[in-house]
């Protein structure tokens, strides 16, 4: 199986090099690396970075228009030739040299698996270490062994995940209008609805050191919050059956209200709601099927909230 490692980046060539070095250290062959420069202000820095690495497996593409997280990944899909796409954030580093080998093994042994979620260990600037995993926090607090248990799940984290080319061809790519936030949940719903499964493989570990957001706006928190609210309204309206929709929106309305007050940006709540309502005007509801709901219930899906 040919692997395409896909890395999108904007104005972060300084951290990209460490990410690519961890990719090039992988034992598996064959693989290619496609890097997207998402309309960075200084394109020459990316060219210099790749010139220093001097590896023919790396290919740099550039978009003159900022595509965002979702649109950038779709652009990378279009330029990749692999059977499996391994999507990686530019501020992430693969922990082991056999990670791609393990990823291929999962996809090879189970044709039903469409997406593989990795274990993401996050190192914050304040020294705290946490894990970004496809489980609700309450489940991890009750059953901490889930962290190291390979199993089917209902969700994946975008910072590091593997996905079959067939999934993109069958379900479509990321919803580019979502721009930032919840784009993985949208794709997870469509993946499961089309008969694929999502699998968590903790032995594929990625170390993530969060950098400033790709959203280019002085009022960064305001912009991100607006996108989160808009996207949550869209996902609830499009996918959730009525019994879940009301409690889901009520829960997240409370969460986003608290976030808006904390960020001293109360207007973000109203702008996000307005943007979400505008977005769903042209969307047809497609509530999740019974089989998808059963899968989500069985694999830690969070339908009520």
C-alpha positions, -999 to 999 in steps of 0.1 A, spaced: 0 0 0 14 34 -10 11 60 18 8 97 12 17 118 43 -2 151 40 9 182 60 -8 215 57 9 246 70 6 284 72 33 308 84 49 280 104 79 268 84 100 269 116 81 241 133 75 222 100 110 209 97 108 188 129 75 173 117 90 163 84 122 149 100 100 125 120 82 115 88 114 109 68 126 87 97 99 62 90 110 26 81 81 20 57 83 21 19 69 34 -3 56 67 9 54 103 -4 51 135 15 29 164 2 32 197 20 7 225 15 18 261 20 -16 276 27 -10 312 14 18 319 38 31 355 39 67 343 31 67 314 7 105 313 4 108 299 40 90 267 29 112 263 -1 143 268 21 130 242 46 125 215 20 159 224 4 176 217 37 159 183 40 168 175 4 146 144 1 129 135 -33 99 120 -14 88 155 -4 67 177 -27 56 213 -19 24 228 -33 11 263 -26 -23 279 -25 -24 316 -31 -58 317 -13 -61 307 23 -80 274 24 -82 268 61 -80 234 78 -108 216 59 -101 231 25 -64 226 29 -68 189 35 -91 186 5 -64 203 -16 -38 178 -3 -61 149 -12 -63 160 -48 -25 161 -51 -18 128 -33 -13 95 -51 -14 70 -22 -39 43 -13 -38 56 23 -36 93 34 -18 100 67 -28 135 77 -5 152 101 -5 187 117 27 207 110 33 211 148 32 174 154 60 148 155 56 111 149 70 93 181 81 60 166 99 51 133 74 22 127 42 42 129 34 41 92 41 3 92 16 -1 120 -9 21 102 -7 0 71 -11 -32 91 -44 -20 106 -58 -11 71 -46 -43 56 -60 -67 83 -95 -51 83 -110 -39 50 -140 -24 69 -118 2 86 -120 35 68 -102 58 93 -76 52 119 -74 75 149 -40 79 166 -29 86 201 -20 123 203 1 133 233 -1 171 237 27 191 253 15 225 263 36 256 268 28 257 305 44 222 309 12 202 312 9 170 292 -25 157 281 -39 133 255 -63 140 227 -83 108 223 -115 97 206 -133 91 240 -155 113 262 -136 125 293 -160 109 316 -153 75 301 -116 80 304 -119 89 340 -139 58 347 -120 35 325 -84 48 321 -73 15 304 -91 27 272 -61 48 264 -40 18 256 -68 -4 241 -70 -8 203 -107 -7 194 -135 7 172 -145 42 180 -170 68 167 -146 97 162 -111 107 154 -88 137 160 -77 156 130 -41 163 142 -30 128 132 -51 102 114 -50 78 86 -78 75 60 -84 53 29 -85 70 -4 -117 50 -10 -134 68 19 -128 102 3 -140 89 -30 -171 74 -15 -180 100 12 -164 131 -2 -137 151 16 -139 176 44 -167 202 43 -146 232 33 -173 257 45 -167 246 80 -133 262 77 -122 255 113 -136 232 140 -158 201 139 -148 192 104 -136 158 117 -170 151 132 -188 159 100 -165 134 81 -169 108 108 -207 109 105 -205 104 67 -179 77 70 -200 56 94 -231 63 74 -215 48 43 -206 16 61 -170 22 71 -156 19 106 -132 41 126 -105 24 146 -83 37 174 -47 24 174 -28 37 204 5 23 193 6 50 166 16 79 188 21 115 178 36 142 200 18 175 195 31 209 205 3 234 198 13 265 179 -9 296 172 -40 289 152 -41 290 114 -70 314 115 -55 347 104 -73 373 124 -63 397 151 -93 387 172 -83 351 169 -105 337 197 -135 356 184 -131 342 149 -125 306 162 -156 308 184 -178 320 156 -167 291 135 -173 266 163 -209 279 169 -217 280 132 -204 245 126 -222 230 156 -255 244 144 -249 229 110 -240 195 123 -269 193 146 -294 204 119 -281 181 92 -274 149 111 -290 146 145 -325 131 149 -349 154 168 -346 136 202 -309 145 204 -309 178 186 -325 200 213 -303 188 242 -272 189 220 -278 225 210 -287 235 246 -256 219 260 -233 236 235 -251 269 237 -242 270 274 -206 260 267 -201 286 240 -218 313 261 -193 307 289 -164 307 263 -177 340 249 -178 357 283 -144 344 292 -129 357 259 -148 390 265 -164 386 231 -202 382 238 -210 393 203 -193 362 189 -222 341 202 -247 361 182 -225 362 151 -220 325 153 -257 318 156 -265 341 127 -238 324 105 -251 290 115 -287 299 106 -276 313 72 -256 281 65 -285 257 72 -309 276 50 -295 257 20 -289 224 37 -312 193 35 -316 174 67 -301 139 65 -306 124 100 -283 95 109 -297 61 101 -305 35 128 -274 15 120 -252 46 124 -269 55 157 -264 19 169 -227 21 160 -223 55 178 -240 41 209 -217 11 209 -185 30 204 -186 60 227 -205 84 204 -217 116 221 -252 121 207 -269 140 235 -241 165 238 
